[in-house]
């Protein structure tokens, strides 16, 4: 009996071992390319720079990447940075971009008045600008900080203002019909695809009246529908009629669904059926004197 139990145990162990072996991922053979003695010394020297300061880190990482000095131990630059320095996938590139910006600031910066960034986060907003704009934005940020190194918040605000200033002027006009593009804006949730009437034009946004209310929408979330002046006037009347019905409380679900449908039509008119449905709702919910 003991012999049978022992054999069963051995069989189970073998079966479990086979199961584990089958679950292992396939092995990939990677050919390791050795570095020369000079390259190995250079790699160690550059790695020490990475650990000291963001600018030197960016410059060192750039050379490590460009010369592929990681190739003796890693297949990719990202894997090397993760294992050697604990960086996530994006951070080495942020440091490299920051070093490029600092080099640009150094080009035309008066050595007597040189105030340069002290960390990567101060530089990060500048990477969105062209080289000449980077220098101008940094100069303004230093001035705003009273001649000292500005915080990342100050730099970000100045860069954002420069980007806004270079945008094209608001192309919309009051009374125009446009469509709302919600994209990733949570404040416009449920409004994607709805048409609306522009009631106010600001520098970088418009106030738009839709079937269920009034909203301030940035230009990147609007799309012109190209309606003629007469068609826009027609849609303004339709919007007014829908809004009059919607503002009354206790609308039934079916009525709300009809209004929502009318607020999403992609043409400058109502069909015969849509016109009839809107009249039914007006008769149902609006006081007779209206």
Protein Blocks (a to p, Z undefined) as FASTA:
>chain_A
ZZmmmmmmmmmmmmmmmmmmmmpccddddddddddfklmmmmmmmmmmmmmpmklmmmmm
mmmmmnopmlmmpmbfklmmmmmnopafklmmmmmmmmmmmmmmmmmgcfklgccdfbfk
lmmmmmmpcfklmmmmmmmmmmmnnopacdfklmmmmmmmmmmmmpccdfbdehiacddd
fklafklgokgopacddfbdcfkbccdddfkbccdddfklgccehiafklmmmmmmmmmm
mmmmmmpghiafklmmmmmmmmmccbfbdcfklmmmmmmmmmmmpcfkZZ
